[in-house]
Amino acid sequence: MDFDIVAKYSALHAKPPGLSSQYGTAGFRTKAENLSHTMFRMGLLAVLRSKQTKSTIGVMVTASHNPEEDNGVKLIDPLGEMLTPSWEEHATRLANAEESELQAVLSDICQKEAVDLQRDAFVVIGRDTRSSSKKLSESVIAGVSAIGGQYHDYGLVTTPQLHYMVCCRNTHGNYGTATVEGYYQKLSKAFTELTKQAVSQRDGHMCLKIDCANGIGALKLKELERYLPGCLRIHIDNDGLKGKLNHLCGADFVKVHQKPPVGLEMKTGERCCSFDGDADRIVYYYIDAAGRFHLLDGDKIATLISTFLKELLVKTGQALTLAVIQTAYANGSSTRYLEETMKVPVHCAKTGVKHLHHKAQEFDVGVYFEANGHGTVLFSKAAEEKIRRQAENEKDNRKREAARMLENTIDLINQTVGDAISDMLVIEAILVLKNFTVQQWDAMYTDLPNRQLKVKVADRRVIDTTDAERRAVTPPGLQEKIDALVKEMKWARAFVRPSGTEDVVRVYAEADTQENADNLAYDVSLAVYHSAGGVGEEPKPVG
C-alpha cells in the first residue's frame, strides 16, 4: 500500500476537523455535505475487506428513508449480508481518524485482520437517486482506486439489488446473474411460475398502487414492469418526477403516521403499498367502506408469508423446521395467532435487522420482519437442496407440486436482505394463490391497540435490558413497577428500552383498548421518568 498516494488523494476528501460519526446497522448517515471523507475512506476499507475475505465487497451510497438532504454509506459483505460487527468498529475508527492518523489506522486494521495486501480486491458500488449520490459515489471510487482496488459501478440501483449483485458474484452465478437484468429475470420467472397455479386470476384482483417515496424504487419498478406477466397490473405513484424524496410519503411515513402518503389517490378497498427511499422496506394498506385507514405492517406480512410456507411444507411432507423471528415491538395478536392458530414457533430477537437475520439462520426456514416492513425469509442450504430435489424427483403429484411452489418461492425471495420489490411480488403471488383480498388478509387477526412514547433522560445507559429487550434489569425496581402496572389490565404488555441514538428511553405498551394502552404507556413513562433520571417536564397523559 502506497501511503503517499493514499495521503495525496485523502487530502482531496479532507475530513472536517472535529467531526465524528458512528457506523451503525444503517452504516453512516448524516448531512450529505459532510460525507466526502467518509466515502473515500469506505472505499479504502472495502478494498481491505475484499483482500481479507478474497471476495467481492459492496458499497452502497444511500440514506434510505432519511430526508433528501442527508446521505449515507454502508458496506456489504460477501454473501450479501451486512458488514460484520468487528469491521463496523474499523469503519468508525477510519471515518473518525484525523488526516495525520490515517496511515496508523489503516496499518492497524491490516495487522489485526491479517490482510494480505498483495491480494487482488474487487468492489461493486451502487447509489440511490439523491442529487448528492453521484458525487459521493465518485469519492468511494477514488478510495478504491487509491489503494489499487478494481471496481464495477452499477450506478443507480436499489440497496437490495446491490446486495443481490454481491451474492451473485461471490457464488459464481449460483444465486443468479450479477446484472440488473439478471435480477429482473430471476424474480419475474419465479413469479410467473408460482402464479401459474392460481385457480382465479380475476380481473383487477392484481392491480396494485405503489407509493415509491419519490426514490429509486420507482425507476427500478418501471424497468421491471416489462418482465412481469399481464396478471399483475401496477400503478406507480410518487415516482420522483414531482415530489421530494421521502417527504410525506414512503413506508416509514405511512407506518409512523398511520395514514396514506401524499400523492397517492386511494379508493375504498384498493390495495396499496409503500416502499421506502432505497426500496428495502414495504408496508401495505387500504381504506374501508367507513373511510378508516388499515395498515398491514411487517407483522402482517410475516404472518401471511409464514402461513403460506407452513401450508406448503405440510403438503410436501418434509420435516423441516419453520420459525418466525420477531422483535419486542411485534403486536401481541400476531404472536398469539402464529403460535396458537397456525402452530408456528415464534422467537424474539433484539431490535435491529442483523439480530433477526442471525436468529433466522438457526432454522431450516426462518421468516423475519420488523414491524416497519423490513424483512425476508432465509432457507438453510440443506432445506433448499431437499426442496429442489423433491421438486424434480417426487413421484406423488401433490407433494411434487407443493415442492415446486416452494422452489419458486425460494427463487422469488431475496434472501440477502429485506427487498421491497421481491417482498411485494411474494405477497402478490400469495394473495392470488389464496384468492385473498387485502381485507381477507387483514382479517387473519386484529392488532391489539398500542402506544409508543419517548422519555428524555440524562443518560440512556442507566437502562439495561434482558430477554430480547423485553425486561429491564436496571435501574433496580423499574421492572417490578412495570409488572404491577401490566397486571391491572387485560391483554396488556409493556417494555422499555434505551434508544440506540439519543438520550431517550422508548416505551411500548399494548392492551385490550386504546384507552388502556394509552394509560399504560403513560404510567410506564412516569415510572421511567422517576426511576431512570428523567429530564425536562414530567410525561403528560396521552391525548
VEXDREN-2710 file (C-alpha; in Angstrom, 1 decimal):
% VEXDREN-2710
k/r/px/py/pz
1/MET/0.0/0.0/0.0
2/ASP/1.5/3.3/-1.1
3/PHE/0.6/5.6/1.8
4/ASP/1.9/8.7/0.0
5/ILE/-0.7/8.1/-2.8
6/VAL/-3.4/7.5/-0.1
7/ALA/-2.5/10.7/1.7
8/LYS/-2.4/12.7/-1.5
9/TYR/-5.9/11.6/-2.5
10/SER/-7.2/11.7/1.0
11/ALA/-6.3/15.4/1.1
12/LEU/-8.8/16.0/-1.7
13/HIS/-11.5/14.5/0.5
14/ALA/-10.4/16.1/3.7
15/LYS/-12.2/15.3/7.0
16/PRO/-13.7/18.4/8.6
17/PRO/-11.8/18.8/11.9
18/GLY/-13.6/17.5/15.0
19/LEU/-16.4/15.8/13.0
20/SER/-17.2/12.3/14.5
21/SER/-19.7/9.6/13.4
22/GLN/-20.6/6.1/14.2
23/TYR/-21.1/3.1/11.9
24/GLY/-24.4/1.5/12.9
25/THR/-26.9/-1.0/11.5
26/ALA/-27.7/1.5/8.7
27/GLY/-24.0/2.4/8.1
28/PHE/-23.1/6.1/8.3
29/ARG/-25.8/8.7/7.8
30/THR/-25.6/12.5/8.1
31/LYS/-25.9/15.6/6.0
32/ALA/-24.5/15.0/2.5
33/GLU/-22.0/17.9/2.6
34/ASN/-20.2/16.2/5.5
35/LEU/-19.6/12.8/3.8
36/SER/-16.9/13.1/1.2
37/HIS/-14.1/12.0/3.5
38/THR/-16.2/9.1/4.9
39/MET/-17.0/7.9/1.3
40/PHE/-13.3/8.0/0.3
41/ARG/-12.3/6.0/3.4
42/MET/-15.1/3.5/3.0
43/GLY/-13.6/2.9/-0.5
44/LEU/-10.3/2.2/1.2
45/LEU/-12.0/-0.1/3.8
46/ALA/-13.9/-2.1/1.2
47/VAL/-10.6/-2.9/-0.6
48/LEU/-9.1/-4.2/2.7
49/ARG/-12.2/-6.2/3.4
50/SER/-12.1/-7.6/-0.1
51/LYS/-8.5/-8.7/0.2
52/GLN/-9.1/-10.2/3.6
53/THR/-12.2/-12.3/2.5
54/LYS/-10.9/-12.9/-1.0
55/SER/-14.3/-11.8/-2.2
56/THR/-16.2/-9.0/-3.9
57/ILE/-17.5/-6.4/-1.4
58/GLY/-20.3/-3.9/-2.0
59/VAL/-20.5/-0.2/-1.1
60/MET/-24.0/1.4/-1.3
61/VAL/-24.5/5.1/-1.2
62/THR/-27.9/5.8/0.3
63/ALA/-29.6/7.3/3.4
64/SER/-32.7/5.1/2.9
65/HIS/-35.8/6.8/4.4
66/ASN/-33.9/9.9/5.7
67/PRO/-34.6/13.3/4.2
68/GLU/-33.3/14.2/0.8
69/GLU/-30.5/16.5/2.1
70/ASP/-29.0/13.6/4.0
71/ASN/-26.9/10.8/2.6
72/GLY/-25.0/7.7/3.9
73/VAL/-23.0/4.7/3.0
74/LYS/-23.0/1.0/4.0
75/LEU/-20.7/-1.9/3.1
76/ILE/-22.0/-5.3/2.0
77/ASP/-20.2/-8.5/3.0
78/PRO/-19.5/-11.5/0.7
79/LEU/-22.9/-13.3/0.8
80/GLY/-24.9/-10.1/0.5
81/GLU/-25.2/-9.7/4.3
82/MET/-24.5/-6.7/6.4
83/LEU/-20.9/-5.8/7.4
84/THR/-19.7/-8.0/10.3
85/PRO/-19.6/-6.1/13.7
86/SER/-15.8/-6.2/14.1
87/TRP/-15.4/-4.3/10.8
88/GLU/-18.1/-1.8/11.8
89/GLU/-15.7/-0.8/14.5
90/HIS/-12.9/-0.4/11.9
91/ALA/-15.2/1.7/9.8
92/THR/-15.9/4.0/12.7
93/ARG/-12.2/4.4/13.6
94/LEU/-11.3/5.0/10.0
95/ALA/-14.0/7.6/9.4
96/ASN/-13.1/9.5/12.6
97/ALA/-9.3/9.4/12.1
98/GLU/-7.7/12.8/11.6
99/GLU/-5.6/13.1/8.4
100/SER/-2.4/12.6/10.3
101/GLU/-3.7/9.3/11.9
102/LEU/-4.9/7.7/8.7
103/GLN/-1.8/5.7/7.9
104/ALA/-1.6/4.3/11.5
105/VAL/-5.3/3.3/11.5
106/LEU/-5.1/1.6/8.1
107/SER/-1.9/-0.3/9.2
108/ASP/-3.6/-1.4/12.4
109/ILE/-6.6/-2.8/10.6
110/CYS/-4.3/-4.7/8.2
111/GLN/-2.4/-6.1/11.2
112/LYS/-5.4/-7.0/13.3
113/GLU/-7.3/-8.7/10.4
114/ALA/-4.2/-10.3/8.7
115/VAL/-4.9/-8.5/5.4
116/ASP/-2.7/-9.7/2.6
117/LEU/-2.0/-6.5/0.7
118/GLN/-0.7/-8.5/-2.3
119/ARG/-4.1/-10.0/-3.0
120/ASP/-6.4/-8.6/-5.6
121/ALA/-9.5/-6.7/-4.5
122/PHE/-12.9/-6.1/-6.2
123/VAL/-15.6/-3.7/-5.1
124/VAL/-19.0/-3.1/-6.5
125/ILE/-20.7/0.3/-6.0
126/GLY/-24.3/1.4/-6.2
127/ARG/-26.2/4.6/-5.4
128/ASP/-29.7/6.0/-4.9
129/THR/-31.4/8.9/-6.7
130/ARG/-30.3/11.7/-4.3
131/SER/-28.7/14.7/-6.0
132/SER/-25.6/14.2/-3.8
133/SER/-25.2/10.5/-4.5
134/LYS/-23.3/10.6/-7.8
135/LYS/-20.5/12.8/-6.5
136/LEU/-20.3/10.8/-3.2
137/SER/-20.0/7.5/-5.1
138/GLU/-17.1/9.1/-7.1
139/SER/-15.4/9.7/-3.7
140/VAL/-15.9/5.9/-2.9
141/ILE/-14.3/5.1/-6.3
142/ALA/-11.4/7.4/-5.6
143/GLY/-10.8/5.5/-2.3
144/VAL/-11.0/2.1/-4.0
145/SER/-8.5/3.2/-6.7
146/ALA/-6.1/4.9/-4.3
147/ILE/-5.0/1.5/-3.0
148/GLY/-5.2/-0.4/-6.2
149/GLY/-8.6/-2.0/-6.0
150/GLN/-10.7/-2.9/-9.0
151/TYR/-14.3/-1.9/-9.2
152/HIS/-17.6/-2.0/-11.1
153/ASP/-20.0/0.9/-10.7
154/TYR/-23.6/-0.3/-11.0
155/GLY/-24.9/3.3/-10.9
156/LEU/-28.5/3.7/-9.9
157/VAL/-29.8/0.6/-8.1
158/THR/-31.9/-0.2/-5.0
159/THR/-30.0/-1.2/-1.9
160/PRO/-31.3/-4.8/-2.1
161/GLN/-30.2/-5.0/-5.8
162/LEU/-26.6/-4.3/-4.8
163/HIS/-26.8/-7.0/-2.0
164/TYR/-28.0/-9.4/-4.7
165/MET/-25.1/-8.5/-7.1
166/VAL/-22.5/-9.1/-4.3
167/CYS/-24.1/-12.5/-3.5
168/CYS/-24.2/-13.5/-7.2
169/ARG/-20.6/-12.6/-7.8
170/ASN/-19.4/-14.5/-4.7
171/THR/-21.4/-17.6/-5.5
172/HIS/-20.1/-17.6/-9.1
173/GLY/-23.6/-17.2/-10.5
174/ASN/-25.3/-19.9/-8.4
175/TYR/-27.5/-17.3/-6.8
176/GLY/-28.3/-15.5/-10.1
177/THR/-26.7/-13.4/-12.8
178/ALA/-25.0/-10.3/-11.4
179/THR/-26.8/-7.7/-13.6
180/VAL/-30.0/-5.7/-13.1
181/GLU/-31.5/-7.7/-16.0
182/GLY/-30.5/-10.9/-14.2
183/TYR/-32.3/-9.7/-11.1
184/TYR/-35.5/-8.9/-13.1
185/GLN/-35.4/-12.2/-15.0
186/LYS/-34.9/-14.3/-11.8
187/LEU/-37.8/-12.6/-10.0
188/SER/-40.2/-12.4/-12.9
189/LYS/-39.6/-16.1/-13.9
190/ALA/-40.2/-17.3/-10.3
191/PHE/-43.4/-15.1/-10.0
192/THR/-44.8/-16.3/-13.3
193/GLU/-44.2/-19.9/-12.5
194/LEU/-45.6/-19.6/-9.0
195/THR/-48.8/-17.8/-10.0
196/LYS/-49.5/-20.3/-12.8
197/GLN/-51.0/-22.4/-10.0
198/ALA/-53.7/-19.7/-9.3
199/VAL/-57.2/-21.0/-9.7
200/SER/-58.5/-17.5/-10.1
201/GLN/-56.8/-14.6/-11.8
202/ARG/-59.9/-12.4/-11.7
203/ASP/-59.8/-9.0/-13.4
204/GLY/-58.5/-6.3/-11.2
205/HIS/-57.5/-8.6/-8.4
206/MET/-53.9/-8.0/-9.0
207/CYS/-54.0/-4.2/-9.6
208/LEU/-51.7/-2.6/-7.0
209/LYS/-51.0/1.0/-6.3
210/ILE/-47.4/1.6/-5.2
211/ASP/-46.0/4.7/-3.5
212/CYS/-42.3/4.7/-4.3
213/ALA/-41.4/7.5/-1.9
214/ASN/-40.0/9.5/-4.9
215/GLY/-37.0/7.3/-4.7
216/ILE/-35.0/4.7/-6.6
217/GLY/-37.8/2.1/-6.3
218/ALA/-39.9/3.9/-9.0
219/LEU/-37.1/3.8/-11.5
220/LYS/-36.5/0.1/-11.0
221/LEU/-40.2/-0.8/-10.9
222/LYS/-40.6/0.8/-14.3
223/GLU/-37.7/-1.3/-15.6
224/LEU/-39.2/-4.5/-14.0
225/GLU/-42.7/-3.8/-15.4
226/ARG/-41.9/-5.2/-18.9
227/TYR/-40.7/-8.5/-17.4
228/LEU/-43.9/-9.1/-15.4
229/PRO/-46.9/-11.2/-16.6
230/GLY/-50.1/-9.4/-17.5
231/CYS/-51.9/-10.7/-14.5
232/LEU/-50.1/-8.2/-12.2
233/ARG/-51.0/-4.6/-13.0
234/ILE/-49.1/-2.0/-11.1
235/HIS/-49.7/1.8/-10.8
236/ILE/-46.7/3.7/-9.7
237/ASP/-47.2/6.9/-7.6
238/ASN/-44.6/9.3/-6.1
239/ASP/-42.2/8.3/-8.8
240/GLY/-39.8/11.3/-8.2
241/LEU/-40.9/13.4/-11.2
242/LYS/-42.6/16.0/-9.0
243/GLY/-42.3/15.2/-5.3
244/LYS/-39.4/15.3/-2.9
245/LEU/-37.7/12.0/-1.7
246/ASN/-39.4/10.6/1.5
247/HIS/-41.3/13.8/2.0
248/LEU/-44.8/13.0/3.3
249/CYS/-44.6/9.6/1.6
250/GLY/-42.8/6.3/1.8
251/ALA/-43.1/3.2/4.1
252/ASP/-41.7/5.0/7.1
253/PHE/-44.1/7.9/6.9
254/VAL/-47.1/5.6/6.4
255/LYS/-46.1/3.4/9.3
256/VAL/-45.3/6.2/11.8
257/HIS/-48.3/8.5/10.9
258/GLN/-50.8/5.6/10.2
259/LYS/-52.2/7.4/7.2
260/PRO/-51.8/7.4/3.4
261/PRO/-48.9/9.2/1.7
262/VAL/-49.5/12.5/-0.1
263/GLY/-49.5/11.9/-3.9
264/LEU/-51.5/8.7/-3.9
265/GLU/-55.2/8.7/-4.5
266/MET/-57.0/5.8/-2.7
267/LYS/-60.4/4.4/-3.5
268/THR/-62.3/2.3/-0.9
269/GLY/-60.9/-1.2/-0.7
270/GLU/-58.0/-0.6/-3.1
271/ARG/-54.8/-2.4/-2.4
272/CYS/-51.9/-0.1/-1.9
273/CYS/-48.3/-0.3/-0.7
274/SER/-45.4/2.0/0.1
275/PHE/-41.6/1.4/-0.4
276/ASP/-39.0/3.5/1.5
277/GLY/-36.4/5.6/-0.2
278/ASP/-34.0/2.8/-1.1
279/ALA/-36.6/0.1/-1.5
280/ASP/-35.7/-2.2/1.3
281/ARG/-38.9/-1.8/3.3
282/ILE/-42.6/-2.3/2.4
283/VAL/-45.9/-1.8/4.1
284/TYR/-49.5/-2.4/2.7
285/TYR/-52.7/-0.5/3.5
286/TYR/-56.2/0.2/2.3
287/ILE/-59.3/2.3/3.3
288/ASP/-62.5/0.5/4.3
289/ALA/-66.1/1.5/3.4
290/ALA/-66.3/3.6/6.5
291/GLY/-63.2/5.6/5.4
292/ARG/-61.0/4.0/8.1
293/PHE/-57.3/3.5/7.3
294/HIS/-55.9/0.0/7.7
295/LEU/-52.1/-0.7/7.9
296/LEU/-50.7/-4.1/7.1
297/ASP/-47.2/-3.8/8.5
298/GLY/-44.2/-6.2/8.9
299/ASP/-46.1/-8.4/11.4
300/LYS/-49.0/-8.9/8.9
301/ILE/-46.5/-9.6/6.1
302/ALA/-44.6/-12.2/8.2
303/THR/-47.9/-13.8/9.2
304/LEU/-49.1/-14.1/5.5
305/ILE/-45.8/-15.5/4.3
306/SER/-45.2/-17.9/7.1
307/THR/-48.8/-19.3/6.9
308/PHE/-48.3/-19.9/3.2
309/LEU/-44.9/-21.6/3.7
310/LYS/-46.3/-23.7/6.6
311/GLU/-49.2/-25.0/4.3
312/LEU/-46.7/-25.9/1.5
313/LEU/-44.3/-27.6/3.9
314/VAL/-47.2/-29.7/5.3
315/LYS/-48.2/-30.7/1.8
316/THR/-44.6/-31.8/0.9
317/GLY/-44.4/-34.0/3.9
318/GLN/-40.9/-32.6/4.6
319/ALA/-39.8/-32.5/8.2
320/LEU/-38.2/-29.0/8.1
321/THR/-38.2/-26.5/10.9
322/LEU/-40.1/-23.3/10.3
323/ALA/-40.0/-20.3/12.7
324/VAL/-40.9/-16.6/12.7
325/ILE/-38.5/-14.2/14.3
326/GLN/-40.0/-11.0/15.8
327/THR/-38.8/-8.2/18.0
328/ALA/-40.4/-7.0/21.2
329/TYR/-42.3/-4.4/19.1
330/ALA/-44.3/-7.1/17.3
331/ASN/-48.0/-6.9/18.1
332/GLY/-49.1/-9.5/20.7
333/SER/-52.0/-10.5/18.4
334/SER/-49.7/-11.6/15.7
335/THR/-47.6/-13.7/18.1
336/ARG/-50.7/-15.3/19.5
337/TYR/-52.2/-16.1/16.0
338/LEU/-48.9/-17.7/14.8
339/GLU/-48.4/-19.8/17.9
340/GLU/-51.9/-20.8/18.8
341/THR/-53.8/-20.9/15.4
342/MET/-51.0/-21.7/12.9
343/LYS/-48.8/-23.6/15.4
344/VAL/-45.7/-21.8/14.0
345/PRO/-43.0/-21.3/16.6
346/VAL/-42.2/-17.6/17.3
347/HIS/-38.8/-16.4/18.6
348/CYS/-38.0/-12.9/19.9
349/ALA/-34.7/-11.2/19.0
350/LYS/-33.2/-7.8/19.9
351/THR/-34.3/-4.8/17.8
352/GLY/-32.2/-4.5/14.6
353/VAL/-32.2/-6.4/11.4
354/LYS/-28.8/-8.1/12.0
355/HIS/-30.2/-9.7/15.2
356/LEU/-33.3/-11.0/13.4
357/HIS/-31.2/-12.3/10.4
358/HIS/-28.8/-14.1/12.8
359/LYS/-31.6/-15.8/14.7
360/ALA/-33.4/-16.8/11.5
361/GLN/-30.3/-18.7/10.3
362/GLU/-30.9/-21.2/13.2
363/PHE/-33.9/-22.8/11.3
364/ASP/-34.5/-24.6/8.0
365/VAL/-36.9/-21.8/7.1
366/GLY/-36.7/-18.6/9.1
367/VAL/-39.1/-15.7/8.4
368/TYR/-38.3/-12.3/9.9
369/PHE/-39.8/-8.9/9.5
370/GLU/-39.6/-5.8/11.7
371/ALA/-42.9/-4.0/12.2
372/ASN/-41.5/-1.3/9.9
373/GLY/-41.7/-3.6/6.9
374/HIS/-38.1/-4.6/6.6
375/GLY/-37.6/-8.4/6.4
376/THR/-37.2/-11.5/4.3
377/VAL/-37.1/-15.3/4.5
378/LEU/-34.0/-17.4/4.9
379/PHE/-33.7/-21.1/3.7
380/SER/-30.9/-23.2/5.0
381/LYS/-28.7/-24.8/2.4
382/ALA/-29.9/-28.3/3.4
383/ALA/-33.6/-27.2/3.2
384/GLU/-33.1/-25.7/-0.2
385/GLU/-31.4/-28.8/-1.6
386/LYS/-34.2/-31.1/-0.2
387/ILE/-36.9/-28.9/-1.7
388/ARG/-35.2/-28.7/-5.1
389/ARG/-34.6/-32.4/-5.2
390/GLN/-38.2/-33.2/-4.3
391/ALA/-39.5/-30.7/-6.9
392/GLU/-37.5/-32.7/-9.5
393/ASN/-37.9/-36.3/-8.3
394/GLU/-41.1/-36.7/-6.3
395/LYS/-43.5/-39.3/-7.7
396/ASP/-46.5/-38.1/-5.7
397/ASN/-48.2/-35.3/-7.8
398/ARG/-49.5/-33.3/-4.8
399/LYS/-46.2/-33.4/-3.0
400/ARG/-44.2/-32.5/-6.2
401/GLU/-46.5/-29.6/-6.9
402/ALA/-46.0/-28.2/-3.4
403/ALA/-42.3/-28.7/-3.6
404/ARG/-42.2/-26.8/-7.0
405/MET/-44.2/-23.9/-5.5
406/LEU/-41.7/-23.8/-2.6
407/GLU/-38.8/-23.8/-5.1
408/ASN/-40.3/-20.9/-7.0
409/THR/-40.9/-19.1/-3.7
410/ILE/-37.2/-19.6/-2.8
411/ASP/-36.2/-18.0/-6.2
412/LEU/-38.7/-15.1/-5.7
413/ILE/-37.3/-14.1/-2.3
414/ASN/-34.1/-12.0/-2.0
415/GLN/-32.5/-13.9/1.0
416/THR/-29.6/-11.5/1.3
417/VAL/-31.7/-8.6/2.8
418/GLY/-35.2/-7.1/3.0
419/ASP/-36.2/-6.2/-0.5
420/ALA/-39.4/-4.2/-1.2
421/ILE/-39.7/-5.3/-4.8
422/SER/-39.1/-9.0/-4.0
423/ASP/-41.4/-8.9/-0.9
424/MET/-44.1/-7.2/-2.9
425/LEU/-44.0/-10.0/-5.6
426/VAL/-44.1/-12.7/-2.9
427/ILE/-47.2/-11.0/-1.3
428/GLU/-49.0/-10.5/-4.6
429/ALA/-48.3/-14.2/-5.6
430/ILE/-49.7/-15.5/-2.2
431/LEU/-52.8/-13.3/-2.4
432/VAL/-53.7/-14.5/-5.9
433/LEU/-52.9/-18.2/-5.0
434/LYS/-55.1/-18.0/-1.9
435/ASN/-57.6/-15.9/-3.8
436/PHE/-57.4/-13.4/-0.9
437/THR/-58.4/-9.7/-1.0
438/VAL/-56.4/-7.3/1.1
439/GLN/-59.3/-7.2/3.6
440/GLN/-59.3/-11.0/4.0
441/TRP/-55.5/-10.9/4.6
442/ASP/-56.1/-8.1/7.2
443/ALA/-58.8/-10.2/8.9
444/MET/-56.3/-13.1/9.8
445/TYR/-56.0/-11.4/13.2
446/THR/-56.8/-8.0/14.7
447/ASP/-54.0/-5.9/16.2
448/LEU/-54.1/-5.1/19.9
449/PRO/-54.3/-1.3/20.4
450/ASN/-50.8/0.0/21.3
451/ARG/-48.9/3.2/22.0
452/GLN/-45.2/4.1/21.8
453/LEU/-43.8/7.0/23.8
454/LYS/-40.3/8.5/24.5
455/VAL/-39.0/9.7/27.8
456/LYS/-36.0/12.1/27.9
457/VAL/-33.3/11.0/30.4
458/ALA/-29.9/12.3/31.4
459/ASP/-28.2/9.1/30.4
460/ARG/-29.9/6.3/28.5
461/ARG/-27.3/3.8/29.7
462/VAL/-28.9/3.6/33.1
463/ILE/-31.5/1.3/31.4
464/ASP/-30.2/-2.2/30.8
465/THR/-32.4/-4.9/29.4
466/THR/-32.6/-8.7/29.0
467/ASP/-34.9/-11.3/27.4
468/ALA/-34.5/-9.7/23.9
469/GLU/-35.2/-6.2/25.4
470/ARG/-38.5/-7.3/26.9
471/ARG/-37.4/-6.8/30.6
472/ALA/-35.4/-4.1/32.3
473/VAL/-32.6/-5.2/34.6
474/THR/-31.6/-1.7/35.8
475/PRO/-32.4/0.6/37.4
476/PRO/-33.5/-1.6/40.3
477/GLY/-37.2/-1.7/40.9
478/LEU/-38.3/-0.4/37.5
479/GLN/-39.3/-3.8/36.1
480/GLU/-41.3/-4.6/39.2
481/LYS/-43.3/-1.3/38.7
482/ILE/-43.9/-2.2/35.0
483/ASP/-45.1/-5.7/36.0
484/ALA/-47.5/-4.3/38.6
485/LEU/-49.0/-1.8/36.0
486/VAL/-49.4/-4.5/33.4
487/LYS/-51.2/-6.8/35.8
488/GLU/-54.0/-4.2/36.2
489/MET/-55.1/-4.5/32.5
490/LYS/-56.4/-7.2/30.1
491/TRP/-54.2/-8.5/27.3
492/ALA/-51.6/-6.0/28.5
493/ARG/-47.9/-5.9/27.8
494/ALA/-45.2/-3.2/28.2
495/PHE/-41.5/-2.8/27.9
496/VAL/-38.8/-0.1/27.9
497/ARG/-35.5/0.1/26.0
498/PRO/-32.8/2.7/25.6
499/SER/-32.6/4.4/22.2
500/GLY/-29.6/3.5/20.2
501/THR/-29.0/7.1/19.0
502/GLU/-30.2/9.6/21.6
503/ASP/-30.7/10.1/25.4
504/VAL/-34.3/8.9/25.4
505/VAL/-36.0/5.7/26.7
506/ARG/-38.5/4.2/24.3
507/VAL/-41.8/2.9/25.9
508/TYR/-44.1/0.4/24.3
509/ALA/-47.5/-0.6/25.7
510/GLU/-50.4/-2.6/24.4
511/ALA/-53.8/-3.6/25.9
512/ASP/-57.4/-4.6/25.1
513/THR/-58.5/-1.0/24.4
514/GLN/-56.7/2.1/23.0
515/GLU/-57.6/4.0/26.2
516/ASN/-55.9/1.3/28.4
517/ALA/-52.9/1.1/26.0
518/ASP/-52.5/4.9/26.3
519/ASN/-52.9/4.9/30.1
520/LEU/-50.4/2.0/30.5
521/ALA/-47.8/3.8/28.2
522/TYR/-48.3/7.0/30.3
523/ASP/-47.9/5.2/33.6
524/VAL/-44.8/3.3/32.4
525/SER/-43.3/6.6/31.1
526/LEU/-43.8/8.1/34.6
527/ALA/-42.1/5.1/36.2
528/VAL/-39.1/5.6/33.8
529/TYR/-39.0/9.3/34.4
530/HIS/-38.8/8.9/38.2
531/SER/-36.6/5.7/38.2
532/ALA/-34.2/6.4/35.4
533/GLY/-33.3/10.1/35.8
534/GLY/-35.9/11.8/33.6
535/VAL/-35.0/15.4/32.4
536/GLY/-37.3/18.3/31.5
537/GLU/-41.1/18.2/32.1
538/GLU/-42.7/15.1/33.6
539/PRO/-44.5/13.0/31.0
540/LYS/-48.2/14.0/30.3
541/PRO/-51.2/11.8/29.7
542/VAL/-51.7/10.8/26.1
543/GLY/-54.3/12.7/24.1
END
